[in-house]
Amino acid sequence: MPADTARHDAPSPAAAPAFHKIAPIGVDQRADLRSRVRTIARTRPVARAQALAYLVFERRDLALQERFLCDFGLRTAEKSEAAVFLRGSGPDAYCVEVRQGSRDCFVGFGLELSDADEFEKLRLKSGSPAIELILAPGGGKRFRLIDPAGFRVDVVIGRADHGQALPPRPSTPVNAPGAHRRVNGENRHPAAPSAVHRLGHLVLQVRDFPAVLAFYMDLFGFIPTDVQFLDDGEPNLSFNRLDRGAEPTDHHSLVIAGGVTDAFEHCAFEVADLDDVGQGQQFLKMKGWRHAWGIGRHWLGSQIFDYWRDPAGDHFEHYADGDVYDARAPTRYSPLARSTLYQWGADLPPAFGGGPTPSLMIALLRGLMSGALSKDHIGMVMRAMKKPARPWLT
């Protein structure tokens, strides 16, 4: 596929990404499909986010949520009656904030900048929201935005590291044919939580896919690594990485998925290796938490994964061995399909997506009545996700 076309003007935050029709590349069926794809032009952003800083949740039972997250592999950095802040074994002061509230919900997340001029430029571009000090581990300052889907986005700068990374789980050398790196020793680990190193990525489902993707590309410099499209060629799922120039960064830090409602889909945390994923699974099962899906290996991003449900029903993922790219890598395009969710492992469970709940059906009907959704669009998504990923499993 052709590389992205660079644009040198900075569009307004409300502008949708520029979709360009790919020229036909042949006469066979595959070429005909690709001829309908709309590619996404990169933009010159206002700023370039350097990290996914933290997630913010509200929970009615703060103690129960803290217990799950500690069993999941995070560690309490600071807490009070109103909130608990949790960290991984890496240097970040915290990566999850859980606040005491009257409901169970995802509140928003922080994106970290390193350039003070970009911080101020983005603040002015966004209507000069007030700057506040961060009264949490690591300090720093921030201002708050709301994206087109209604999610809170904290623009963060000046956070200090915790000062010292915590000891990770010892990694055992791996033996391979002709390469024996573990001699007179064993690969054995006690039952314990996965040693979560850091927050890796966040997945959001949104109704207005073009507007939300434009917001994060134009304001924060996210680069689509892999984009998946529907039968009509329209993009509906984008795996987006940070733009850190020549420095490799995760295949995706933020995923935007088109859907019938605006919702938190899942968050993911990096651990050391397959053993850490597997031992973490055993520990969480021992503690009685609800497993969701895994262990397997993703197709886009290549991560070894394992998903769990927290007490409120939200998905939390352990992963290891993910792909990394620098800013030069072009965006790739492929059809949306259930088979692209994983390379190996158990098939996606029917309950993983939550099923047709009353609130989801209401959102679907409202979308159809308002014209925000079409029957054709919904039908294309359903066909893509219902087609068996592995025919021999049916």
C-alpha positions as CSV (number, residue, x, y, z in Angstrom):
1,M,0.0,0.0,0.0
2,P,1.2,3.6,-0.6
3,A,2.8,5.5,2.2
4,D,0.7,8.3,3.9
5,T,0.6,11.7,2.3
6,A,2.1,14.4,4.6
7,R,0.1,17.6,5.2
8,H,1.9,20.7,6.4
9,D,-1.1,22.8,7.6
10,A,-2.5,22.4,11.1
11,P,-6.3,21.8,10.8
12,S,-8.7,22.8,13.4
13,P,-9.4,20.2,16.2
14,A,-12.9,19.5,14.9
15,A,-11.8,18.6,11.4
16,A,-12.0,15.0,10.4
17,P,-9.0,13.2,9.0
18,A,-8.5,13.5,5.2
19,F,-9.5,10.2,3.6
20,H,-8.0,9.6,0.2
21,K,-9.2,7.0,-2.3
22,I,-6.6,4.5,-3.3
23,A,-6.1,4.1,-7.0
24,P,-7.1,0.7,-8.4
25,I,-4.2,-1.8,-8.5
26,G,-5.6,-4.5,-10.7
27,V,-8.7,-6.4,-11.8
28,D,-8.9,-9.3,-9.4
29,Q,-11.2,-9.3,-6.3
30,R,-8.5,-8.3,-3.9
31,A,-7.5,-5.3,-6.0
32,D,-11.2,-4.3,-6.3
33,L,-11.5,-4.4,-2.5
34,R,-8.4,-2.2,-2.0
35,S,-9.6,0.2,-4.6
36,R,-12.4,1.3,-2.3
37,V,-10.3,1.9,0.8
38,R,-10.0,5.4,2.2
39,T,-6.5,6.0,3.5
40,I,-5.8,8.5,6.3
41,A,-3.4,11.4,5.7
42,R,-1.0,12.3,8.4
43,T,-1.3,15.8,9.7
44,R,1.2,18.3,11.3
45,P,-0.1,18.2,14.9
46,V,-0.2,21.0,17.5
47,A,1.8,18.9,19.9
48,R,3.2,15.4,20.2
49,A,2.3,13.3,23.2
50,Q,5.2,11.3,24.6
51,A,3.3,8.9,26.9
52,L,0.0,7.6,28.0
53,A,0.3,8.9,31.6
54,Y,-2.5,7.4,33.6
55,L,-6.1,6.2,33.6
56,V,-8.9,7.5,36.0
57,F,-11.8,5.4,37.2
58,E,-14.6,6.0,39.6
59,R,-15.7,3.1,41.8
60,R,-18.4,2.6,44.5
61,D,-16.2,0.0,46.3
62,L,-12.7,1.6,46.4
63,A,-11.2,-1.2,48.6
64,L,-12.5,-4.0,46.3
65,Q,-11.0,-2.3,43.2
66,E,-7.7,-1.8,44.9
67,R,-7.6,-5.5,45.9
68,F,-8.2,-6.5,42.3
69,L,-5.6,-4.2,40.9
70,C,-3.0,-5.4,43.4
71,D,-3.8,-9.0,42.6
72,F,-3.5,-8.0,38.9
73,G,0.0,-6.9,39.6
74,L,-0.1,-3.1,40.3
75,R,1.1,-1.7,43.6
76,T,-0.4,0.9,45.8
77,A,1.6,4.2,45.7
78,E,-0.7,6.4,47.8
79,K,-4.2,6.3,49.1
80,S,-6.8,8.1,51.1
81,E,-10.5,7.7,51.8
82,A,-11.2,9.5,48.5
83,A,-8.8,7.9,46.1
84,V,-6.1,5.3,45.5
85,F,-3.1,5.7,43.2
86,L,-1.4,2.6,41.8
87,R,1.9,2.1,40.0
88,G,3.8,-0.6,38.1
89,S,7.4,-1.7,38.7
90,G,8.7,1.0,36.2
91,P,9.7,4.5,37.2
92,D,6.3,6.2,36.7
93,A,4.9,7.5,40.0
94,Y,1.5,6.1,39.2
95,C,-0.5,4.9,36.2
96,V,-4.0,4.3,37.6
97,E,-6.1,6.5,39.8
98,V,-9.3,5.2,41.3
99,R,-11.7,7.6,43.0
100,Q,-14.5,6.9,45.4
101,G,-17.8,7.6,43.7
102,S,-21.5,6.9,43.5
103,R,-21.1,4.9,40.2
104,D,-18.7,2.5,38.5
105,C,-17.3,4.3,35.4
106,F,-14.3,5.2,33.4
107,V,-13.6,8.9,33.8
108,G,-10.7,9.6,31.5
109,F,-6.9,9.5,31.0
110,G,-3.8,11.6,30.8
111,L,-1.5,12.3,27.9
112,E,2.0,13.5,28.8
113,L,3.9,16.1,26.9
114,S,7.6,16.9,27.3
115,D,7.8,20.3,25.5
116,A,6.6,23.4,27.5
117,D,6.1,25.4,24.3
118,E,3.8,22.6,22.9
119,F,1.9,22.5,26.2
120,E,1.1,26.2,26.0
121,K,0.4,26.1,22.3
122,L,-2.1,23.3,22.7
123,R,-3.7,25.1,25.7
124,L,-4.2,28.3,23.6
125,K,-5.4,26.2,20.6
126,S,-8.0,24.6,22.9
127,G,-9.5,27.8,24.3
128,S,-7.1,28.4,27.2
129,P,-8.5,26.0,29.8
130,A,-7.2,26.6,33.3
131,I,-3.9,25.0,34.5
132,E,-4.0,23.1,37.7
133,L,-1.3,21.4,39.9
134,I,-1.5,17.6,40.0
135,L,-2.0,16.7,43.7
136,A,-0.9,13.1,43.2
137,P,2.4,11.1,43.3
138,G,4.9,12.7,40.9
139,G,3.2,16.1,40.9
140,G,3.3,18.1,37.7
141,K,0.6,20.3,36.1
142,R,-2.2,19.8,33.6
143,F,-5.2,21.2,31.9
144,R,-8.3,19.3,30.8
145,L,-10.0,18.7,27.5
146,I,-13.0,16.8,26.4
147,D,-12.7,14.8,23.2
148,P,-15.6,14.5,20.6
149,A,-16.8,11.3,22.3
150,G,-17.1,13.0,25.7
151,F,-14.0,11.4,27.3
152,R,-11.9,13.6,29.7
153,V,-8.3,14.0,28.4
154,D,-5.7,15.5,30.8
155,V,-2.8,17.2,29.1
156,V,0.1,16.6,31.5
157,I,3.6,18.0,31.8
158,G,6.3,18.0,34.5
159,R,5.6,14.8,36.3
160,A,8.5,13.4,38.3
161,D,9.3,9.8,38.3
162,H,8.9,7.8,41.5
163,G,12.7,8.0,41.7
164,Q,13.4,4.3,41.6
165,A,12.0,1.4,39.7
166,L,10.8,-1.5,41.8
167,P,12.5,-4.9,41.4
168,P,10.9,-6.8,38.5
169,R,10.2,-10.6,38.6
170,P,13.5,-12.4,37.8
171,S,13.6,-13.5,34.2
172,T,14.8,-17.1,33.6
173,P,17.0,-17.7,30.5
174,V,15.2,-19.6,27.8
175,N,16.6,-22.8,26.2
176,A,16.1,-23.3,22.5
177,P,17.4,-25.9,20.0
178,G,21.1,-25.5,19.8
179,A,21.1,-22.7,22.3
180,H,21.1,-23.8,26.0
181,R,21.1,-20.7,28.1
182,R,19.8,-22.4,31.2
183,V,22.2,-25.2,32.4
184,N,21.8,-27.0,35.7
185,G,18.8,-24.9,36.6
186,E,15.0,-24.8,36.3
187,N,12.3,-22.5,35.1
188,R,10.1,-22.4,38.1
189,H,8.2,-19.4,39.6
190,P,6.0,-19.2,42.7
191,A,2.4,-18.3,42.4
192,A,2.3,-14.5,42.6
193,P,0.8,-11.5,40.8
194,S,2.2,-10.6,37.4
195,A,4.9,-8.0,37.8
196,V,3.2,-5.2,35.9
197,H,5.8,-2.9,34.5
198,R,3.7,0.0,33.1
199,L,0.5,1.1,31.5
200,G,0.6,0.1,27.8
201,H,-2.5,1.1,25.9
202,L,-6.1,2.1,26.0
203,V,-9.0,1.1,23.7
204,L,-12.1,3.4,23.2
205,Q,-15.3,2.6,21.3
206,V,-16.8,5.7,19.7
207,R,-19.7,6.7,17.5
208,D,-18.0,9.4,15.5
209,F,-14.8,7.6,14.4
210,P,-13.5,10.3,12.0
211,A,-13.9,13.1,14.4
212,V,-12.4,11.3,17.4
213,L,-9.4,10.1,15.3
214,A,-8.9,13.6,14.0
215,F,-8.8,15.0,17.5
216,Y,-6.0,12.7,18.6
217,M,-4.0,13.0,15.4
218,D,-4.3,16.8,15.0
219,L,-3.8,17.7,18.7
220,F,-1.5,15.0,20.0
221,G,0.3,13.6,16.9
222,F,-0.9,10.0,17.1
223,I,0.1,8.0,14.0
224,P,-2.1,5.2,12.7
225,T,0.0,2.0,12.6
226,D,-2.8,-0.3,11.4
227,V,-6.2,0.7,10.1
228,Q,-9.0,-1.7,9.4
229,F,-11.8,-0.9,7.0
230,L,-15.4,-2.1,6.3
231,D,-16.7,-3.6,3.0
232,D,-17.4,-0.1,1.6
233,G,-13.7,0.9,2.2
234,E,-14.4,3.2,5.2
235,P,-11.9,2.9,8.1
236,N,-13.6,1.8,11.3
237,L,-10.7,0.7,13.6
238,S,-7.3,2.4,14.1
239,F,-4.4,1.3,16.1
240,N,-2.4,4.4,16.9
241,R,1.1,4.9,18.2
242,L,2.9,7.9,19.7
243,D,5.2,10.0,17.5
244,R,8.6,10.0,19.2
245,G,10.6,10.5,16.0
246,A,13.4,7.9,15.6
247,E,12.7,6.4,19.0
248,P,10.7,3.2,18.7
249,T,7.4,3.1,20.5
250,D,4.5,0.6,21.0
251,H,2.5,-0.5,18.0
252,H,-0.4,1.2,19.7
253,S,-0.9,3.3,22.8
254,L,-4.5,4.4,21.8
255,V,-7.0,2.4,19.8
256,I,-10.1,4.0,18.3
257,A,-12.9,1.7,17.3
258,G,-16.1,2.7,15.6
259,G,-19.2,1.5,17.5
260,V,-22.8,2.2,18.4
261,T,-21.9,4.0,21.6
262,D,-19.1,5.9,23.3
263,A,-17.5,3.6,25.8
264,F,-14.3,2.3,27.5
265,E,-13.4,-1.0,25.9
266,H,-10.2,-2.1,27.7
267,C,-6.8,-1.1,29.1
268,A,-3.6,-3.1,28.9
269,F,-0.4,-3.3,31.0
270,E,3.0,-4.7,30.0
271,V,4.6,-7.5,31.9
272,A,8.0,-9.2,31.3
273,D,7.3,-12.4,29.3
274,L,5.1,-15.4,28.7
275,D,5.8,-16.8,32.1
276,D,4.7,-13.6,33.8
277,V,1.4,-13.7,31.8
278,G,0.9,-17.3,32.7
279,Q,1.7,-17.0,36.3
280,G,-0.4,-14.0,36.6
281,Q,-3.3,-16.0,35.2
282,Q,-2.9,-18.7,37.7
283,F,-2.7,-16.3,40.6
284,L,-5.9,-14.4,39.5
285,K,-7.7,-17.7,39.1
286,M,-6.6,-18.7,42.6
287,K,-8.0,-15.4,43.9
288,G,-11.4,-16.0,42.3
289,W,-11.4,-13.2,39.8
290,R,-13.3,-13.4,36.5
291,H,-11.3,-14.5,33.4
292,A,-12.3,-13.0,30.0
293,W,-10.1,-14.3,27.2
294,G,-6.6,-15.7,26.7
295,I,-3.8,-16.7,26.7
296,G,-3.1,-16.1,23.0
297,R,-1.1,-13.9,20.7
298,H,-2.6,-10.9,18.9
299,W,-2.2,-10.4,15.1
300,L,-1.9,-6.6,15.0
301,G,0.8,-5.7,17.6
302,S,1.8,-9.4,18.1
303,Q,1.4,-9.2,21.9
304,I,0.9,-12.3,24.0
305,F,-2.3,-11.5,25.9
306,D,-4.6,-12.4,28.7
307,Y,-7.8,-10.5,29.6
308,W,-9.6,-10.2,33.0
309,R,-12.7,-8.5,34.2
310,D,-12.4,-6.2,37.2
311,P,-15.2,-6.1,39.9
312,A,-17.2,-3.6,37.8
313,G,-16.9,-5.7,34.6
314,D,-14.3,-3.7,32.8
315,H,-11.5,-5.5,30.9
316,F,-7.9,-5.3,32.0
317,E,-5.2,-7.0,29.9
318,H,-1.8,-8.4,30.6
319,Y,0.5,-8.4,27.6
320,A,4.2,-9.2,26.7
321,D,6.4,-9.1,23.6
322,G,4.6,-6.4,21.6
323,D,5.8,-4.8,18.3
324,V,7.5,-1.4,18.3
325,Y,7.8,1.2,15.4
326,D,9.5,4.5,14.8
327,A,7.7,7.5,13.1
328,R,8.9,6.4,9.6
329,A,6.8,3.3,9.4
330,P,3.9,3.7,7.0
331,T,0.3,3.0,7.9
332,R,-1.0,-0.4,6.8
333,Y,-4.6,-1.2,5.8
334,S,-6.6,-4.5,6.1
335,P,-10.3,-5.5,6.2
336,L,-12.0,-5.6,9.6
337,A,-12.2,-9.3,10.5
338,R,-12.6,-11.4,13.6
339,S,-9.6,-13.4,12.4
340,T,-7.2,-10.5,12.8
341,L,-7.8,-10.3,16.6
342,Y,-5.4,-13.2,17.3
343,Q,-2.9,-15.6,15.7
344,W,-3.3,-18.5,18.2
345,G,-5.2,-19.2,21.4
346,A,-8.9,-19.8,22.2
347,D,-11.4,-18.1,19.9
348,L,-13.0,-14.8,21.1
349,P,-15.6,-15.8,23.7
350,P,-19.2,-14.7,22.8
351,A,-19.5,-12.9,26.2
352,F,-16.3,-10.9,25.6
353,G,-18.1,-8.1,23.9
354,G,-20.8,-7.9,26.6
355,G,-23.8,-9.0,24.4
356,P,-26.9,-7.0,23.4
357,T,-27.7,-5.2,26.6
358,P,-30.7,-3.0,26.9
359,S,-28.6,0.2,27.0
360,L,-26.7,-1.0,23.9
361,M,-30.0,-1.6,22.0
362,I,-31.3,1.8,23.1
363,A,-28.1,3.5,21.8
364,L,-28.4,1.5,18.6
365,L,-32.0,2.7,18.0
366,R,-31.1,6.3,18.8
367,G,-28.2,6.2,16.4
368,L,-30.5,4.8,13.6
369,M,-33.3,7.3,14.3
370,S,-30.8,10.3,14.4
371,G,-29.0,9.2,11.2
372,A,-25.7,8.9,13.0
373,L,-25.8,5.1,12.2
374,S,-27.0,3.3,9.2
375,K,-28.3,-0.3,8.8
376,D,-25.7,-0.8,6.1
377,H,-22.9,0.2,8.4
378,I,-24.1,-1.9,11.3
379,G,-24.6,-4.8,8.9
380,M,-21.0,-4.6,7.7
381,V,-19.6,-4.6,11.2
382,M,-21.7,-7.5,12.2
383,R,-20.7,-9.5,9.2
384,A,-17.0,-8.8,9.8
385,M,-17.1,-9.9,13.4
386,K,-19.5,-12.9,13.0
387,K,-17.4,-14.6,10.3
388,P,-15.5,-17.5,12.1
389,A,-11.9,-16.6,12.8
390,R,-10.8,-20.2,12.5
391,P,-13.3,-22.3,10.3
392,W,-12.1,-25.6,12.0
393,L,-13.4,-24.3,15.3
394,T,-17.0,-24.2,14.1
